[in-house]
Amino acid sequence: MWQAKVLLLVVVCGSTIAQIQDATRQAGAAGPQVVEAVISLIRESCVFPDDRLLLRRFAFMVTNDGQNVDTYRPGFDGGIWAVLLTTFQGTQNSPALQPYYQDIANRFGISWNSVQWSDLRKPLYSGLAAALAMVQTFGANVPVGVERQAAWFQKTFYPNDPMAAYNFTKQADQIFSGCTSSNLDLAFMVDSSSSLSPVDFNDALSFAADVLDKFSVGPSDVQVAFLTFGTGFKTVFDFNDHSTKADVQAAIKGAQYQPGETDTDLALGYAANTLFVPGGAAGARASSAKVAVLVTDGKATHSADAILKAQELRQTGVTVFVIGVGSAVDKTELSSLATEPDCTHVQLLTDYQDLDTLRAEIQRLSCRAPVILKEGNYTFPCDSTSNFRIAINGNETITIRPRNGFVDIYGSFLNPYPNTAFNEFKTRATAVREAIIYVKDESRPLYLSIVSQGTDPVFCKAGHNYDIIVQNKNAIQPDALITCYENGILRQCTPLDILTALYRVVQPASLGFPNPCQPNHPGYFPHPLAYDRFVYCDNKGVAYLVFCPANFWYNDFSRGCVPGTPPPVIAATSTPSPTTSKPRPTTSLPPAITSSPGGNPCTQEALNRGDRFFPYPSDEHKYIACTEWPNYGVIKDCAPYHKWSQHDLSCIYMNTVVDPTKDIYISTPDPLSLECKVGLVDSDTFYHPYPGDNTKFIQCDQFGDAFVMSCPAGRIWNQHFLTCTPNSLLPSGNAPIG
């Protein structure tokens, strides 16, 4: 059988930052996050009978979720569930397990008959081996409740230890310590039809009250509602009727038994149309996870109507758990009422006395229930961990924006509860840089887990919120941290994703002028005939025409459309004269720049920091503009008489300016000789005499430039007063210059 040890709890905290993380298939992986991921994958697959949390508890008991030092010891390959070699071998080539082998191959891509014992060092393999061993031991009748499981544990592994069952019970209770999210609206819907005895009804009330033991109940925490149904239904209390746990539990236990028919449909209809309506009179919140727990002992009086109303309830974003008690229940009907998959949302019990055995499971499932998000804007409290399920209809953009600190985001299409151990991507959103997830050509729901609590003091703090915006379109913003997912594949986001979100983009059959695009040279290029559009070349050399919005024009320096009136259209056969206007900076094909002096500055790290412009080391009249592709940049020229300034991230004048409208400059005096330095403040001297002509003066600006200015007619420059004055105001001893 299995090897078991009862050891004290050892807490080991850690985090993983890598993307596309699957620790469930990594040999030697351990910890609660890993075990939770394995349990979720196995449970959600619906391959095995309901293990009643025994698989989760057993991992904690025998290896402390794999964290005990001897879990992965040499010569023992049982893994987190400590599966013995003989037990593992018994799970292979077993006629009784044949139906499971094909399901495991289909769901997990694992041929179980080919698995080696050493593979069980991978947590998923160890968990599957333990699940198969449970089927051999119990079939579909796994002991229900922690007490019965503890008794089996002691009898099987520690028959001579009278404390083994007690230790199992106490330590299993530590696995679930309470909801990490307070953002839950939880409603109980309890059958009070004539087929129940008053004792059965009271057992159901006690079960509902006890489920709340580990919850923080209140208007800003978990909200609770309660109703009964027999002939008709009765609202015992709504979400906003009680504000403390004690009041809620007292009100539940005070509910009255009213026998009659089983009008399940009426109770479900009230839940869908009134109880769970966000912002409605019953007190349901717009941005909460919503859970309904329905307890019944028989078939609904109006079964078709009940199934229809349950569907309406689920479509409003409510997760429905159904508990069927006794032999009169219709399993098919219950499955039609519950949220899919029914293997995790339908529980069957023999009698009402067994309800209490489900307390821990309903607590755990309710706290993990996702918030169902559709298109719209939502706000959630920080200092918690929340799960989300987002319906994807082709293209979807999800924006996460904390108002304080940061939140960590784990995403998956495979795991309904992504975490550090199993996720298809991880990202982080901060108060200064939002995170955007762009999903393209996908129909599966996206699952997110957003963590805003932990030991890091910079986490989004209690009392603050974060926002989630769901849009059924490409709504990427260029300054965000973007994750892109297309056709089931996580991929690098491209400039084309951003351009498509911001502008109208077409792929023309012909540009009408020489194509600047070449493979492996992505970049932006000005349109030679119009200022209101530009050319984008992707890495394959495909050309796209990008059109600016009305009243915008393409600015090659910023590599985007800027507001304002576009310059005149450039004639196809003319070249702007350098004496009448500044020439446009020339743009070369964007080389990899690896051979430039100082190396290539356009690294992924630089792009992550937002650094896109760098000096060209061998020529101060040029600069490097990085593209959105790592290691690719464009070498650009400054305008005549300009040089690159890394301080200003701009080309600035390098000589004294006589007339900037006509490109007339002088080489002397040097602006620096006049102390026209970068960053002058009000107390510095901005004005200087012009050598050889007292009707002019030189004015500095804060960028280190020097401009030649002329005095009004009849006046000359007065350095004493720092202004142009008549000759008669010159101080004694100061003769006019020249």
FENMOJO-V344888 format. One record per residue. PHI is phi in radians with two decimals (999 if undefined). Layout:
PHI
PHI
This chain:
999
-1.50
-1.70
-2.31
-2.46
-1.82
-2.21
-1.19
-1.20
-2.12
-1.66
-2.18
-1.80
-2.92
-2.63
-2.15
-1.91
-1.25
-1.51
0.86
-1.73
-2.36
-1.29
-1.18
-1.98
-1.79
-1.04
1.55
-1.19
-2.70
2.00
-1.02
-1.13
-1.14
-1.11
-1.06
-1.13
-1.10
-1.05
-1.09
-1.10
-1.22
-1.14
-1.23
-1.26
1.05
-1.32
-1.90
-1.10
-1.03
-1.55
0.97
1.24
-1.14
-1.07
-1.18
-1.17
-1.13
-1.06
-1.21
-1.27
-1.50
-2.38
0.92
1.01
1.45
-1.57
-1.14
-1.14
-1.71
-1.05
-1.91
-1.23
-1.04
1.49
-2.23
-2.02
-1.30
1.27
-1.06
-1.59
0.87
-1.39
-1.19
-1.03
-1.15
-1.15
-1.08
-1.08
-1.24
-1.50
-1.80
1.00
-1.67
-0.98
-1.19
-1.74
-0.92
-1.06
-1.40
-1.07
-1.17
-1.11
-1.13
-1.13
-1.20
-1.50
-2.01
1.21
-2.07
-1.54
-1.13
-1.20
-1.74
-1.26
-1.74
-1.02
-1.11
-1.15
-1.25
-1.19
-1.50
-0.97
-1.08
-1.16
-1.12
-1.13
-1.14
-1.08
-1.15
-1.14
-1.13
-1.13
-1.15
-1.07
-1.12
-1.43
-2.00
1.17
-1.69
-1.92
-1.13
-0.92
-1.64
1.65
-1.17
-1.17
-1.20
-1.16
-1.12
-1.13
-1.10
-1.06
-1.16
-1.10
-1.40
-1.92
-2.34
-1.12
-1.75
-1.92
-1.19
-1.66
-1.08
-1.14
-1.07
-1.10
-1.04
-1.08
-1.20
-1.30
-1.10
-1.19
-1.37
-1.10
-1.88
-1.81
2.31
-1.18
-1.46
-2.07
-1.66
-1.61
-2.40
-1.89
-2.04
-2.09
-1.82
-2.18
-1.98
-1.18
-2.25
-1.24
-1.17
-1.31
-1.64
-1.53
-0.98
-1.16
-1.03
-1.08
-1.15
-1.08
-1.13
-1.13
-1.11
-1.03
-1.08
-1.15
-1.23
-0.99
-1.42
-0.96
-1.75
-1.75
-1.61
-1.76
2.90
-1.02
-1.81
-2.16
-1.37
-1.77
-2.26
-2.26
-2.57
-2.52
-2.10
-2.47
-2.52
-1.49
1.40
-2.47
-2.33
-1.45
-1.24
-2.85
-1.65
-1.10
-1.77
-1.54
-2.32
-2.00
-2.25
-1.09
-1.08
-1.15
-1.12
-1.14
-1.16
-1.18
-1.11
-1.21
-1.60
-1.11
-1.68
-1.34
-2.29
-1.13
2.96
-1.36
-2.06
-1.51
-1.01
-1.08
-1.21
-1.14
-1.15
-1.12
-1.10
-1.09
-1.28
-1.73
-2.34
-1.06
-1.71
-1.25
-1.04
1.31
-1.41
-1.14
-1.42
1.66
-1.15
-1.67
-1.18
-1.97
-1.84
-1.28
-2.14
-2.31
-2.06
-1.93
-1.82
-2.03
-2.53
-2.02
-2.78
-1.36
-1.11
-1.07
-2.10
-1.07
-1.06
-1.16
-1.11
-1.12
-1.12
-1.19
-1.13
-1.10
-1.07
-1.12
-1.13
-1.18
-1.41
1.76
-1.72
-1.51
-1.92
-1.79
-2.15
-2.00
-1.75
-2.07
1.68
-1.57
-1.56
-1.29
-1.80
-1.03
-1.11
-1.12
-1.06
-1.12
-1.25
-1.45
-1.50
-1.21
-1.37
-1.35
-1.21
-1.14
-1.90
-2.07
-2.16
-2.12
-2.05
-2.21
-1.32
-2.59
-1.19
-1.17
-1.48
-0.97
-1.10
-1.21
-1.63
-0.97
-1.13
-1.19
-1.18
-1.02
-1.13
-1.17
-1.15
-1.23
-1.60
-1.02
-1.40
-1.36
-1.53
-1.91
-2.00
-1.09
2.66
-1.91
-2.35
-2.26
-2.31
-1.33
-1.41
1.13
-2.81
-2.14
-2.24
-1.82
-2.36
-2.19
-2.06
-1.24
-1.89
-2.13
1.52
-2.05
-2.56
-2.08
-2.00
-1.93
-2.01
-2.41
-1.27
-1.58
-2.72
1.08
-2.47
-2.30
-1.72
-2.20
-2.01
-2.27
-2.84
-1.74
-1.83
-1.88
-1.11
-2.26
-1.09
-2.61
-1.13
-1.45
-2.43
-2.70
-1.59
-2.81
-2.32
-2.55
-2.39
-1.99
-2.13
-1.16
-1.86
-2.54
-1.23
-1.84
-2.20
-1.98
-1.90
-1.95
-2.18
0.96
-2.44
-2.11
-1.28
-1.21
-1.74
-1.85
-2.18
-2.12
-1.97
-1.84
-2.24
-2.49
2.75
-1.40
-1.19
-1.17
-1.57
-0.97
-0.94
-1.51
-1.00
1.65
-1.94
-2.28
-2.26
-1.89
-2.18
-2.06
-1.95
-2.25
-1.51
-3.02
-1.38
-2.21
-1.13
-2.02
-1.16
-1.58
-1.55
-1.58
-1.85
-2.05
-2.06
-2.36
-2.42
0.90
1.38
-2.20
-1.30
-2.37
-1.25
-1.21
-2.00
-0.99
-1.11
-1.02
-1.21
-1.07
-1.12
-1.27
-1.62
-2.33
-1.49
-2.15
-2.27
-1.88
-1.34
-1.18
-2.63
-1.38
1.53
-2.75
-0.94
-1.28
-1.42
-1.48
-2.41
-0.98
1.16
-2.33
-1.22
2.91
-1.90
-2.42
-1.10
-1.36
-1.28
-2.06
-2.66
-1.56
-1.59
-2.73
-2.64
-1.90
-1.96
-1.90
-1.51
-1.19
-1.55
1.53
-1.44
-1.70
-2.21
-1.65
-2.03
-1.82
-1.29
-1.16
-1.03
1.21
-2.17
-2.49
-1.37
-1.90
-1.18
-1.17
-1.46
0.94
-2.99
-1.51
-2.10
-1.26
2.32
-1.44
-1.10
-1.08
-1.04
-1.11
-1.35
-1.19
-1.16
-1.91
-1.89
-2.17
-1.00
-1.36
-1.23
-1.60
-2.02
-2.70
-1.25
-1.23
-1.17
-1.03
-1.41
-2.17
-1.64
-1.03
-1.33
-1.32
-1.27
1.10
-1.15
-1.68
-1.28
-1.01
1.55
1.49
-1.68
-1.45
-1.49
-1.43
-1.08
-1.12
-1.13
-1.14
-1.08
-1.37
1.55
-1.50
-2.16
-2.24
-2.50
-1.23
-1.62
-1.00
-1.58
-2.69
-1.27
-1.56
-2.18
-2.60
-1.94
-1.90
-1.31
-1.51
-1.30
-1.58
-1.00
1.30
-2.11
-2.59
-1.94
-1.51
-2.07
-1.75
-1.29
-1.12
-0.94
1.20
-2.08
-2.45
-1.34
-2.10
-1.20
-1.09
-1.70
0.86
-2.78
-1.44
-2.09
-1.10
-1.92
-2.30
-1.24
-1.64
-1.62
-2.56
-1.14
-1.30
-2.08
0.96
-1.87
-2.33
-2.19
-1.57
-2.37
-1.31
-1.13
-0.93
-1.18
-1.17
-1.64
1.10
-1.44
-1.70
-1.16
1.50
-1.05
-2.00
-1.03
-1.38
-1.45
-1.55
-1.73
-2.17
-2.49
-1.19
-1.62
-1.06
1.54
-2.66
-1.40
-1.54
-2.24
-2.57
-1.98
-1.98
-1.56
-2.14
-1.30
-1.70
1.50
-1.53
-2.24
-2.02
-1.48
-2.06
-1.92
-1.31
-1.07
-1.00
1.49
-2.21
-2.30
-1.25
-2.08
-1.19
-1.17
-1.63
0.96
-2.80
-1.48
-2.38
-1.11
-1.03
-1.17
-1.60
-1.15
-1.08
-1.03
1.59
-1.89
-1.41
-1.01
-1.39
1.74
